[in-house]
Amino acid sequence: MRKPVRDYRREEQKQVHMMMRGMERVMDKERMGAFIDAIWAIIMTILVLELEKPAHMSWGALWELRENFFAYVLSFVWLGFSWLDLHYDWQYVTKITRKTGLAVLNLLLWSSFMPYATSIMAKNFQNTSAQIFYGVIVMLITLSTELLYRTLTFQEATSQEMKAYRTFRDKMLARDITTKLVALLISVFIYPPFMAYGILFGILFINIPRDVKGY
C-alpha cells in the first residue's frame, strides 16, 4: 500500500529539520571583517565632526579648545589601536559563527557611542559624571572586544610563537582592564580628568609596547 503524499511531505520536512539542526551556522570571515572595518571607519570619522569650533579664529581661541583636541586625539588613537589589535588577530581566525555576528553587533553598538561620549567629555573635561560616562563606554568596548574573541575559532596554537602570543595578550588584557578600573576609581573619588589620562597611560605603556613587540 502506497503512503499518502502528505506522509512523504512530513518525512521530507522532518529530514530537512534534522539536517538543519546538525548544520552549524557559519558566516563568511572576510565579509564580517569588512563590515567591522566600515563601521569603525565611520565612527572614527564622526569624531572629528564633533569637534567644537572656535568662537573666532585666533591662536588663543584654538588654545581654549585644547581639551577638545586632546579628547579627539585620545579617542581616535585608542580606537585605532583597538582596530589594529583585532585586525592582526583576524588573520588567524579559521571560523566564525552566528554567535560571532551577535558579538560584533554588541561591540559596534558600544563603539557607536564613542563620538558622543568624547564630545561630552571634551566639553566637560573637569566634570566627574562626564569622565565616568566616557570611561564606562571605553570599558564596555574593551569587554565587548574580549567577548568577541571568545566566540572566534583560531588556528591551533601548536607553535611556540603562537602560544607565547596568546600568553602575552592575556597578560596585557589584564593590565589594560586593571588600568582602566583604577583610573575610573581615581576619577570618581579624587581627580575627574584622570579617566582620560588613564586611557592615555594605557596607550603609551600597553598598546604601543604590544605593537613594538610585534603583536
C-alpha positions in Angstrom: 0.0 0.0 0.0 1.4 3.4 -1.1 1.9 6.1 1.5 -0.2 9.2 1.2 1.6 12.2 -0.3 1.1 14.0 3.0 3.1 11.4 4.8 6.0 11.8 2.3 6.0 15.5 2.8 6.1 15.1 6.6 9.1 12.8 6.3 10.9 15.2 4.0 10.3 18.1 6.3 11.5 16.0 9.3 14.7 15.1 7.4 15.3 18.7 6.4 14.7 19.8 10.0 17.2 17.2 11.3 19.8 18.3 8.7 19.4 22.0 9.7 19.9 21.1 13.4 23.1 19.3 12.6 24.5 22.1 10.5 26.5 24.8 12.2 25.6 28.3 11.1 28.9 29.6 9.8 29.4 33.1 8.4 32.0 34.5 5.9 35.1 35.7 7.6 36.1 38.3 5.1 32.6 39.8 4.8 32.4 40.1 8.6 35.8 41.8 8.7 34.9 44.3 6.0 31.7 45.1 7.9 33.6 45.8 11.1 36.2 48.0 9.2 33.4 50.0 7.5 31.5 50.8 10.7 34.6 51.6 12.7 35.9 53.9 10.0 32.6 55.8 10.1 32.8 56.1 13.9 36.3 57.4 13.8 35.4 59.9 11.1 32.4 61.2 13.1 34.8 62.0 16.0 36.3 65.0 14.1 32.8 66.3 13.2 32.0 66.6 16.9 34.9 69.0 17.5 33.8 72.3 18.8 34.7 75.3 16.5 36.4 78.4 17.9 34.3 81.5 18.5 36.8 83.5 16.4 39.8 82.5 14.5 43.0 83.1 16.6 45.7 81.0 18.3 44.2 82.0 21.6 40.8 80.7 20.7 42.3 77.5 19.4 44.2 77.1 22.7 41.0 77.4 24.6 39.8 74.3 22.8 42.9 72.3 23.8 40.8 69.8 25.9 38.6 69.2 22.8 41.6 68.4 20.7 43.1 66.2 23.4 39.8 64.2 23.7 39.6 63.8 19.9 43.1 62.6 19.5 42.8 60.3 22.6 39.6 58.6 21.3 40.9 58.3 17.7 44.2 56.8 18.7 42.5 54.4 21.2 40.0 53.2 18.6 42.8 52.9 16.1 44.9 50.6 18.4 41.8 48.6 19.1 41.2 48.1 15.4 44.9 47.2 14.8 44.8 44.5 17.5 41.6 43.0 16.1 42.9 43.3 12.5 46.1 41.4 13.5 44.3 38.6 15.2 41.6 38.3 12.5 44.1 36.7 10.1 44.4 33.7 12.4 40.6 33.2 12.6 39.5 30.0 10.9 35.8 30.0 11.6 33.1 32.4 12.8 29.5 31.6 13.8 26.3 33.4 14.4 27.5 34.0 18.0 30.3 36.0 16.5 27.9 38.1 14.5 25.9 38.9 17.6 29.1 39.7 19.5 30.2 42.0 16.6 26.9 43.9 16.8 27.3 44.3 20.5 30.8 45.7 20.0 29.7 48.1 17.3 26.8 49.2 19.5 29.0 50.5 22.3 31.6 51.7 19.8 29.0 53.9 18.1 28.7 55.8 21.4 32.3 56.8 21.3 31.9 60.1 19.4 29.0 61.1 21.7 30.9 60.2 24.8 34.0 62.0 23.5 32.0 65.2 22.8 30.5 65.2 26.3 33.9 64.6 27.9 35.6 67.3 25.8 33.1 69.9 26.7 33.1 69.0 30.4 36.6 67.8 30.9 36.7 68.6 34.7 33.3 67.1 35.3 33.2 63.8 37.2 30.0 62.5 35.5 31.3 63.3 32.0 34.6 61.4 32.7 32.8 58.4 34.2 30.4 58.2 31.3 33.4 58.3 28.9 35.2 55.7 31.0 32.2 53.4 31.1 31.9 53.4 27.3 35.6 52.6 26.9 35.3 49.8 29.4 32.2 48.4 27.6 34.1 48.4 24.3 37.0 46.7 25.9 34.8 44.0 27.4 32.8 43.6 24.2 36.0 43.1 22.3 37.0 40.3 24.7 33.6 38.7 24.4 34.0 38.8 20.6 37.4 37.0 20.9 35.7 34.2 22.9 33.3 33.4 20.0 36.1 33.1 17.5 37.9 29.9 16.4 41.6 30.4 15.9 44.3 28.3 14.3 45.7 25.6 16.6 48.4 27.1 18.8 50.9 24.4 18.0 53.9 26.7 17.6 55.8 28.2 20.5 55.4 31.7 18.9 51.6 31.4 18.8 51.5 30.1 22.4 53.7 33.0 23.5 51.4 35.4 21.7 48.3 34.2 23.5 50.0 34.3 26.9 51.3 37.8 26.2 47.9 39.0 25.0 46.1 37.7 28.1 48.7 39.4 30.3 48.3 42.7 28.5 44.5 42.5 28.7 44.6 42.0 32.5 46.9 45.1 32.8 44.6 47.1 30.5 41.4 46.4 32.4 43.2 47.0 35.7 44.5 50.3 34.5 41.0 51.4 33.4 39.4 50.4 36.6 42.0 52.2 38.7 41.6 55.3 36.5 37.8 55.1 36.9 38.1 55.0 40.7 40.5 57.9 40.9 38.3 59.9 38.6 35.3 59.3 40.9 36.9 60.0 44.2 40.0 62.2 43.6 40.6 63.8 40.2 37.9 63.7 37.5 40.2 64.0 34.4 42.3 61.0 35.5 40.0 58.8 33.5 41.2 60.3 30.3 44.8 60.3 31.5 44.5 56.7 32.5 43.5 55.7 28.9 46.4 57.7 27.6 48.7 55.8 30.1 47.3 52.5 28.7 48.0 53.6 25.1 51.6 54.6 26.0 52.5 51.6 28.2 50.3 48.8 27.0 49.2 49.3 23.3 52.4 50.8 22.0 54.7 48.2 23.7 52.5 45.4 22.3 53.0 46.8 18.8 56.7 47.3 19.3 57.0 43.6 20.4 55.4 42.7 17.1 52.0 41.5 18.5 
